[in-house]
Amino acid sequence: MAGLEPCAHGDRHSGDGRVHGWSDPFPRSRRRSLTMQAPTSVSVLALRERSGLHLLILGLFLLASSLAHATPGAAHVAGPTSRGALPTDITPVTIAEGRNIFHGVGNCYQCHGKNGTGTFWAPALNDAEHVHLVSASFDEIENRIRTGVPKPKRHLAAMPPLGGADLTESQLRAVAAYVFSIDRSHSRGELGATR
């Protein structure tokens, strides 16, 4: 490089340039750190490499936590629950309508996952970990959907009343019937019946 003065790092960037003795702090090299001691493994890593390492660790943690919630069948209830029956006005047609609302205008599936299997944002609607849903009666499920969940214990997002959707009373009952049937069918191994 004609016309340029050598910097403190030297021609080969090894920290032995002509003015390295006057540099404060001293230039870093692979043989010595800023304190003139042998560098630690962390100080040899560039800032970019350390950021990448942090992102890798964070990514692995998020992957592990999402896999823990996404494992099918891992936390399903072993047998039918004793939470009562559906009201007599709820029919298979009502449950099918609730499924369509759950996956459609209600947007419930975006947080609770397809068929209520859960996501990173919201719990599965059929696992033993969330007993408040698994053992809930139809009226309790309907009320939970109506009022929402302001402070979830384990998931990131709060559930607004009606899930943030503009549901009528009959649509609310249909979704509650579908959520009730999700757990009922999972606990008996009949999920295909509600699809």
N, C-alpha and C positions, 0 to 999 in steps of 0.2 A: 504494500500500500504506500505508494509514493506520496510524500508530502504530509502524511499523518504521523503524529507523535505516538509512540507505543504507550498503551495505557498501563495501569498498574497490574493488570492481569498478565501482561507479557504477550509475546508473539503467539504462543501456543495456549494461551488462556490458562496457564498453570499457576498464576499468582506470583510470578517471579519477574515482573516488569521492572524497568529502571526506577520508577517512582513508588514501588510498592511499600517501601519503608516509611514513607510519609503519609500513606493512606490511613485514615482513621474513620471507620474501622478498617482493618487489614482486608485485602481481597480474599474471598473464600476460594478454596481449592479442594480437591479431593484428598489432599494430604494433611491439611490443617484447617481448623475452624477459625472463626473471627477472634477467638481468644488464644490463638496459636497452639491449641491443644489438638489432639487427634479428633476428627469429627465423629460424632455419634451417628448411628444409622438414621436417626430422624433428621439431623441437620444436613445429611447428604441428599435426602429427598428434596426435590424442588417444591416450591409452594404448589405448583400445578399437580405434582404427584401426590402431595398430601391431601389436596382437595379431592382428587380422584379416589384416594383411599377412603376418605370419609364418605363419599358418595357410594362407593362399593359396599361399605359396611351398612350404611343406611338402606341401600337397595336390598341387600340380603335379609336384613331385619324385616322390611316391609313384605318381601316375598314369603318369608317364613310365617309371618302373622296372617297374611291373606290365605296361605295354604291351610293353615290351622282352621280357618273359618270355612274354607271351600271344600273340605274333604267330605264327599257325600257319605251319609250314613254313619259318620263318626260319633255324633252326639244325639241320635234319634232315640226317642223313648222306646223302651223294649216292648211295652204292651199298651193296650188301650187305657186312656185316662178316665178318671171318674169325675168328670166335670159337667155331667148332665147332657141333655140332648138339645138339638136345634128346636126352636119354636115351631109350632105346627104349621105356621104360614110359610115357612121356608121349604121350598121344593128343589129338586135337582135343576130345574130351569133357573131358579134364583141363584143357586151356586154357580151355574155356568155364566150367568150375567155378571156375577161378582168377579169371576175369573177374567172376563172380558174387560171389566172396569179396572181391575188390578193391573192388567197388562196394557191398558189403553189410556182413557182420559184421566184415570186416577194416578197414573205414573208411579204406582206403588213399587213396581218391579225395578225401577231405577235405583232405589235404595235397598230394597229387601231381596233383590235378585229374582231371576226367573223361577216361578213356582214357589217363591218365598224361601229360597235356600240360603239367603243371607249374603252380605257383601262386607267390604271393609267399612262401609258407612253405617250399616244398620244390621241388626241381628236376623238370623234365620227365624222364621215364624213357627218352627216345628221341632226345636231341639230342647233337650233337657236342661241346658244351661240357662235358658230363659223361661224358668218355671212359671213366671207371671203370665206368659202367653200359653204355654203348654197346658197348664192346669186351669186356665181361665174358662169361665162359662161364656156362652154366647153374649150375654148382656155385658160382661166385663170386657170382652174383645170389642164390642160395639162402642162402649164408652171410651176405651183406650184410643180407638181411631178418632172418635169425636173430639176428644180433648187434647190428643197428642202426647208427646213425651218431651217435656222441657229440658231435662238434664239426664241424658243417658249415662250409665255408669261405665260402659266399656267402649262404646262406639263414638265416632267423631261428631256425627250430626244429630241435632235434636229433631224430633218429628213434630212439625207444626200440626195444629188441629186439622183434621181431615186430610192429613198428609200434604197440605198446601193446595189441594184440589178443591174445586167448587162442586161438591157432591150434594145431591138431593138426599132426603131422608131415606127414600127407597134404594138409592144407589149405595148409601152407607150400610144399610142392612144387608145388601147383596154382597158387598166386599167383606163385611164381618162374617157372613155365612161361608164365603170362600176361604177366609183365613181359618175359621173353625174347622172346615173340612180338610184343609192342608194338613194340619196336625193329626186329625183323626185318620186320614188315609195313610200318612207316613207311619203312624204308630202301628197300623195293621198291615203295612206293606202293600197298600193299594193305591199308590200315587197315580198310577196310570188311569184310575177311574175318574180323577178330577181334571185330567188334561183336556 
